Amino acid sequence: MTSHRALKRLWQLGLGAACVFGLLGCAESLRQTPACDTYFTAGDMGRFKLQSPEVVKDTASQLLWYRCAAGMAWLDDACVGDPAELSFEEAQNYAAEFSKASGKTWRVPSYEELKNLAETKCDNPAFNPTAFPNLPIENLWTTTTQLGSPWQACTVYSFTGVGHCRTRRTQPLMFLLVHDPKKP
């Protein structure tokens, strides 16, 4: 009887150890993505081209992106100030006001546009740090709303570039601005 208990205990310990080592192995494989600030060399714009000091062109989509989070300003080669944290509707209104002031049609990006802007080979944040310096690690608004749920909208988490569509539209969040040069 003692040998049966001993064997059972060894089996439990072995199974427990296998689970622990398995989980540790999984955690290690998840953290193999380098941070974007080490993935890109200093000054590397990747697929982006400078249009003006504060605007870059994504050569893949041909869209123009304001380099700073809305509310921040471009000064001395950096984004400075505090980013605006607004509700979904307030972010759309901010983009409309920004458009009036700049003379170009700027808007909050769609879910697909913002997800496509994110880098897939690095994170923390998952955006090119030369093209988008000082981008805060936050959920960022998109213009895409949750189908069948008018009180929810889609966001993209800047740390990973992963998004979801279950954010309350009243929640204050940061956002980027995009301009499509094909549309006046």
Contacts in CASP RR format, 6 or more apart in sequence:
PFRMAT RR
TARGET T0000
AUTHOR 0000-0000-0000
METHOD contacts of the structure
MODEL  1
MTSHRALKRLWQLGLGAACVFGLLGCAESLRQTPACDTYFTAGDMGRFKL
QSPEVVKDTASQLLWYRCAAGMAWLDDACVGDPAELSFEEAQNYAAEFSK
ASGKTWRVPSYEELKNLAETKCDNPAFNPTAFPNLPIENLWTTTTQLGSP
WQACTVYSFTGVGHCRTRRTQPLMFLLVHDPKKP
33 121 0 8 1.000
33 122 0 8 1.000
33 123 0 8 1.000
34 121 0 8 1.000
34 122 0 8 1.000
34 123 0 8 1.000
35 122 0 8 1.000
35 123 0 8 1.000
35 124 0 8 1.000
36 119 0 8 1.000
36 122 0 8 1.000
36 123 0 8 1.000
36 124 0 8 1.000
36 125 0 8 1.000
36 126 0 8 1.000
36 127 0 8 1.000
36 128 0 8 1.000
36 129 0 8 1.000
37 124 0 8 1.000
37 129 0 8 1.000
38 122 0 8 1.000
39 119 0 8 1.000
39 121 0 8 1.000
39 122 0 8 1.000
40 46 0 8 1.000
40 122 0 8 1.000
40 128 0 8 1.000
40 129 0 8 1.000
40 130 0 8 1.000
42 130 0 8 1.000
43 130 0 8 1.000
44 128 0 8 1.000
44 130 0 8 1.000
45 56 0 8 1.000
45 128 0 8 1.000
45 130 0 8 1.000
45 131 0 8 1.000
46 128 0 8 1.000
46 130 0 8 1.000
46 131 0 8 1.000
47 58 0 8 1.000
47 59 0 8 1.000
47 60 0 8 1.000
47 128 0 8 1.000
48 56 0 8 1.000
48 57 0 8 1.000
48 58 0 8 1.000
48 59 0 8 1.000
48 65 0 8 1.000
48 128 0 8 1.000
48 130 0 8 1.000
48 131 0 8 1.000
49 56 0 8 1.000
49 57 0 8 1.000
49 59 0 8 1.000
50 56 0 8 1.000
50 57 0 8 1.000
51 57 0 8 1.000
51 64 0 8 1.000
53 74 0 8 1.000
53 77 0 8 1.000
54 66 0 8 1.000
54 67 0 8 1.000
54 68 0 8 1.000
54 74 0 8 1.000
55 64 0 8 1.000
55 65 0 8 1.000
55 66 0 8 1.000
55 67 0 8 1.000
55 179 0 8 1.000
56 64 0 8 1.000
56 65 0 8 1.000
56 67 0 8 1.000
56 131 0 8 1.000
56 132 0 8 1.000
57 63 0 8 1.000
57 64 0 8 1.000
57 65 0 8 1.000
58 64 0 8 1.000
58 65 0 8 1.000
58 117 0 8 1.000
60 116 0 8 1.000
61 113 0 8 1.000
61 116 0 8 1.000
61 117 0 8 1.000
62 180 0 8 1.000
62 181 0 8 1.000
62 182 0 8 1.000
63 109 0 8 1.000
63 113 0 8 1.000
63 178 0 8 1.000
63 179 0 8 1.000
63 180 0 8 1.000
63 181 0 8 1.000
64 178 0 8 1.000
64 179 0 8 1.000
64 180 0 8 1.000
64 181 0 8 1.000
65 117 0 8 1.000
65 131 0 8 1.000
65 132 0 8 1.000
65 176 0 8 1.000
65 177 0 8 1.000
65 178 0 8 1.000
65 179 0 8 1.000
66 106 0 8 1.000
66 176 0 8 1.000
66 177 0 8 1.000
66 178 0 8 1.000
66 179 0 8 1.000
67 74 0 8 1.000
67 79 0 8 1.000
67 131 0 8 1.000
67 132 0 8 1.000
67 133 0 8 1.000
68 74 0 8 1.000
68 79 0 8 1.000
68 83 0 8 1.000
68 132 0 8 1.000
68 133 0 8 1.000
68 134 0 8 1.000
69 79 0 8 1.000
69 83 0 8 1.000
69 84 0 8 1.000
69 135 0 8 1.000
69 136 0 8 1.000
69 140 0 8 1.000
69 174 0 8 1.000
69 175 0 8 1.000
69 176 0 8 1.000
70 83 0 8 1.000
70 84 0 8 1.000
70 86 0 8 1.000
70 91 0 8 1.000
70 94 0 8 1.000
70 95 0 8 1.000
70 98 0 8 1.000
70 174 0 8 1.000
70 175 0 8 1.000
70 176 0 8 1.000
70 177 0 8 1.000
71 81 0 8 1.000
71 82 0 8 1.000
71 83 0 8 1.000
71 84 0 8 1.000
71 94 0 8 1.000
72 79 0 8 1.000
72 80 0 8 1.000
72 81 0 8 1.000
72 82 0 8 1.000
72 83 0 8 1.000
72 134 0 8 1.000
73 79 0 8 1.000
73 80 0 8 1.000
73 81 0 8 1.000
74 80 0 8 1.000
77 133 0 8 1.000
78 133 0 8 1.000
78 134 0 8 1.000
79 133 0 8 1.000
79 134 0 8 1.000
79 135 0 8 1.000
80 134 0 8 1.000
83 136 0 8 1.000
83 138 0 8 1.000
83 174 0 8 1.000
84 91 0 8 1.000
84 94 0 8 1.000
84 174 0 8 1.000
84 175 0 8 1.000
85 172 0 8 1.000
85 173 0 8 1.000
85 174 0 8 1.000
86 94 0 8 1.000
86 141 0 8 1.000
86 172 0 8 1.000
86 173 0 8 1.000
86 175 0 8 1.000
87 169 0 8 1.000
87 170 0 8 1.000
87 171 0 8 1.000
87 172 0 8 1.000
87 173 0 8 1.000
88 141 0 8 1.000
88 153 0 8 1.000
88 169 0 8 1.000
88 170 0 8 1.000
88 171 0 8 1.000
89 169 0 8 1.000
90 172 0 8 1.000
91 108 0 8 1.000
91 141 0 8 1.000
91 173 0 8 1.000
91 175 0 8 1.000
92 107 0 8 1.000
92 108 0 8 1.000
92 143 0 8 1.000
94 175 0 8 1.000
95 106 0 8 1.000
95 107 0 8 1.000
95 108 0 8 1.000
95 177 0 8 1.000
98 106 0 8 1.000
98 177 0 8 1.000
99 105 0 8 1.000
99 106 0 8 1.000
99 107 0 8 1.000
104 179 0 8 1.000
105 179 0 8 1.000
105 180 0 8 1.000
105 183 0 8 1.000
105 184 0 8 1.000
106 177 0 8 1.000
106 178 0 8 1.000
106 179 0 8 1.000
107 143 0 8 1.000
107 177 0 8 1.000
107 178 0 8 1.000
107 179 0 8 1.000
108 141 0 8 1.000
108 142 0 8 1.000
108 143 0 8 1.000
108 175 0 8 1.000
108 176 0 8 1.000
108 177 0 8 1.000
108 178 0 8 1.000
109 117 0 8 1.000
109 142 0 8 1.000
109 143 0 8 1.000
109 176 0 8 1.000
109 177 0 8 1.000
109 178 0 8 1.000
110 142 0 8 1.000
110 143 0 8 1.000
110 144 0 8 1.000
111 142 0 8 1.000
111 143 0 8 1.000
111 144 0 8 1.000
111 154 0 8 1.000
111 156 0 8 1.000
111 163 0 8 1.000
111 165 0 8 1.000
112 144 0 8 1.000
113 142 0 8 1.000
113 178 0 8 1.000
114 140 0 8 1.000
114 142 0 8 1.000
114 156 0 8 1.000
114 176 0 8 1.000
115 156 0 8 1.000
115 161 0 8 1.000
115 163 0 8 1.000
117 127 0 8 1.000
117 176 0 8 1.000
118 126 0 8 1.000
118 127 0 8 1.000
118 156 0 8 1.000
118 158 0 8 1.000
118 160 0 8 1.000
118 161 0 8 1.000
119 126 0 8 1.000
119 127 0 8 1.000
119 128 0 8 1.000
119 161 0 8 1.000
120 126 0 8 1.000
123 159 0 8 1.000
123 160 0 8 1.000
123 161 0 8 1.000
124 137 0 8 1.000
124 159 0 8 1.000
125 132 0 8 1.000
125 135 0 8 1.000
125 136 0 8 1.000
125 137 0 8 1.000
125 158 0 8 1.000
125 159 0 8 1.000
125 161 0 8 1.000
126 158 0 8 1.000
126 159 0 8 1.000
126 160 0 8 1.000
126 161 0 8 1.000
127 135 0 8 1.000
127 158 0 8 1.000
127 161 0 8 1.000
129 135 0 8 1.000
132 176 0 8 1.000
135 158 0 8 1.000
136 158 0 8 1.000
136 174 0 8 1.000
137 158 0 8 1.000
137 159 0 8 1.000
138 157 0 8 1.000
138 158 0 8 1.000
138 173 0 8 1.000
138 174 0 8 1.000
139 155 0 8 1.000
139 156 0 8 1.000
139 157 0 8 1.000
139 158 0 8 1.000
139 167 0 8 1.000
139 173 0 8 1.000
139 174 0 8 1.000
140 155 0 8 1.000
140 156 0 8 1.000
140 157 0 8 1.000
140 158 0 8 1.000
140 173 0 8 1.000
140 174 0 8 1.000
140 175 0 8 1.000
140 176 0 8 1.000
141 153 0 8 1.000
141 155 0 8 1.000
141 173 0 8 1.000
141 174 0 8 1.000
141 175 0 8 1.000
142 153 0 8 1.000
142 154 0 8 1.000
142 155 0 8 1.000
142 156 0 8 1.000
142 175 0 8 1.000
143 153 0 8 1.000
144 153 0 8 1.000
144 154 0 8 1.000
144 165 0 8 1.000
145 152 0 8 1.000
145 153 0 8 1.000
145 154 0 8 1.000
145 165 0 8 1.000
145 169 0 8 1.000
146 152 0 8 1.000
146 153 0 8 1.000
146 154 0 8 1.000
146 165 0 8 1.000
146 166 0 8 1.000
147 165 0 8 1.000
149 166 0 8 1.000
151 168 0 8 1.000
151 169 0 8 1.000
151 170 0 8 1.000
152 165 0 8 1.000
152 166 0 8 1.000
152 167 0 8 1.000
152 168 0 8 1.000
152 169 0 8 1.000
153 165 0 8 1.000
153 167 0 8 1.000
153 169 0 8 1.000
154 163 0 8 1.000
154 164 0 8 1.000
154 165 0 8 1.000
154 167 0 8 1.000
155 163 0 8 1.000
155 164 0 8 1.000
155 165 0 8 1.000
155 167 0 8 1.000
155 173 0 8 1.000
156 162 0 8 1.000
156 163 0 8 1.000
157 163 0 8 1.000
167 173 0 8 1.000
END
